[in-house]
Amino acid sequence: MPTQTDRIEKRILLRAPLSRVWRAISDAEEFGSWFGMRVEGSFKAGAPIRATIVPTSVDDEVAKTQKPYEGIAFEIHIERVEPERLFSFRWHPGGLDPGVDYAKEPTTLVVFELEPDAGGTRLTLTESGFDGLPLARRAKAFAGNEQGWAAQMKLIEKYLAKSA
């Protein structure tokens, strides 16, 4: 059973049709635009994808907080792509130090689940697996992603409002 320190969960009602929200999370270019990364390739189940941090195009204040990390490259592994329902990937959370090889560490699982709602589309984001990370960086990775996902939920909301 996941613990309070193992799992982050965020929910938001997005005022956009399911197909539009799906495109924002499953199209690598769109995802990168609001999230704040440049993705090399497209999201396909079973495929590793290289990404580089770039400031988000959606919010100038958030972009400023991302700026110090600009240019840091990382890899994500696409797990599942179930059109208009679920998109998931694995990555090394908080893996921002270019001098550290995170490849030997366990990854966390990030899952985006979509449900139609009378007011638009309900997005549930979960990231789990923090308890498997090395103790020395577990709390920092969890806290950083807890805060980061809260910001990302606002970014996708703003992105969809601007591109509606």
N, C-alpha and C positions, 0 to 999 in steps of 0.2 A: 504494500500500500504506500503510495507516495506521501512524503511528509510535507509540512509547511515550507521546508527549505528546499524541497526537490522540484516543486512545480509552480510556475507562474501561469495565471489565467486572467485574460482580459476579454471583456465583451463590449460590443458597441453596436448600436443600430445605425446603419448607414443609409442615408436618404438617397438611394440609387438602386436601380434594378439589379437583380441577381447577376445577369449577364455582364453588366458594367463592372460590378465589384469583382467578379471572377476574372475579368480581363486585367484589372488593376493588380491582382495578386499573382496571376499565373503567367502574364506576359513579362518576360525578363526586363525588357526596356522600361515598361511602365512601372514595374515593381521598383527598379533601381531609381527611377525619377523621384518617387515620393519617399522611398526608404533612405536614399542617400548612398547609392553604390552604382558603379558601372559594371555590368555583367557581360562576360564574354560567352556568348552562345545563348541557347534557349533552355527553358526548364523542361527536362524530360526525365521521367521516372528511371531511376537507376544510374543517372549520369552525374558525375562530378562537374561542378561549374566553378570557374575562377571569377572572383569579384574583387573590385578595388573600391575603397571608400572614397566617395566624392560628396560634397555637401548637397543636401536635398534641394530640389528646385521649388519646393512648396512653401517654405517658411524661412525667412531670413534669420530669425533668432536661433532656430534649431540649426540652420546651416552654419552659424558661427560656432556652435558647440561641436560640430563635426569637423570643422576646418583643421584642428590640430592633428586629426587622424587621416587627413586626405592623403591618398597614395598608398595606404597600407592595403596589401593584397591578402586575400584569404580564400579558402575553398569551402563550398557548401556541397552537400551530396543530396540530390533530389531523391526522396523516398517514394512519395505517391502523388499522382496527379489524377484526380477524379473530377472531370469537368463539372463546374458549377456546384460542387459539393465540398471537395477537400483537396488541399495542397499541403505537402509537408516536405521538410528537409532536415538534415542533420548538419551541425556545425560545431566549432569550438567557441563557446561563448567567452567574451572578454579576451579573445586571442589577439590582442593589439600590439604586443611587444614583438617587433621584427627580429629581435635577438633570441627568441624562444621558439623551439620546435614543439608545436602542440600536437603533432601527428601521433605521438605515443599515448596521448590522453584520450579518455572517452569523449564522445560528443553528446550534445543534448539534442532532443527532437523538438522541432518547431512545427506546429500544426495550425493551419488556418481552416476553419470549418464555416461553411456558409449555410444559412437557412433563410428561405423567403419569409418576409414579415409584411403585415399590412402597411407598415410605414416605410418599407424599403427592403433592406437585407440585413440580417443579424450576422455579425462576424464574431466568432469566438476564436481567440488565439490562445494556444497553450504552448509552453515550453517546459519540458520535463527532462530529468536526468541529472540535475545539479548535484545530487548526493554522490554520484559516481566520480565527480571531478576531484583532483588532488585537494586535500584539505587546505593547503597553503593559499589557494586561490578561489576556493568554493564560495565563500561568503561575498567576496568582492564581485565575482562573476554574477552571482544571483542578484545582488543589490543593483549592479549596473544594468542588468537586463530587466529587472523589475521596473526601474525608472525608464529605461529605454523603450520598452514596449508600451508604457503609458504614453510616451511622446509619439511613438509610431501610430498608435490608434488615432491620435489627433491629426497626424500628418495624412493618413489615408483619407480621413474625413474631409480635410481641406482639399486634398488632391481631387477627390470625386466631386466636391462642390464646384471647383474651378473648371473641371473638364466635363461637366454635365451638359 
